[in-house]
């Protein structure tokens, strides 16, 4: 999912947290991942009906 995201945003609260969105028809999966020192880990993932706010980093 992370490699095929439709849109990636940086969290408004923590600049080391990225929000990966993938979806269609008004439904998305949001994967929240933290990036630290060239490593990272997934915090959580959840379905949502809109892309969350944050600075846009990449868009398909």
N, C-alpha and C positions, 0 to 999 in steps of 0.2 A: 504494500500500500504506500509506503513512504516514497519509493522510487517512482510510483505512478500517480502521484497526487495531482489534482487539478489546480490546486492553489496552495501556497505556503505563506504563512504570516508569522511575524514575530509577536509574541505576547505583549500587551500594553503594560503588564505588571512586571514581567521579568524578561530581559532581553536575551537570556540564554534559553528561553522556552519557545519552541516553534509549534505552530498549529498547522497540521497537514489535513487538507480537506479533499475528499473524493466523493462524487455523487452525481445524481441527475434527478430530474423531475421534482425539484424542490426538497429532496432528502439527501443528506450528506452524512458521511462518517468523518468524524474529527478525531485525529490521533494527536495527542499532546506529547511532545518529546523534549527532553532537556539535553542540550549540547554543552559539554564541558571538556576543555583541553583535548580536542580532537577525538573525544569519545562521547557517547550519549546513551540515553536509555528512555524507554517509553514510560510516561507517567500514567496515562489512562487513554482510553478510546471510548467514544460514545456517539450514538446517532443524534442528529440535529436537523432542524428544518431551515437553518440559515447559516451562512458563513460567519464565523465570529470576528469581532473587531481586532485590529492590530495592523501594524505596518506590513504592507504587501511586499513580499520578497520575490515571489515567482508565481507566474500564472501560465497555464497551458494555453 
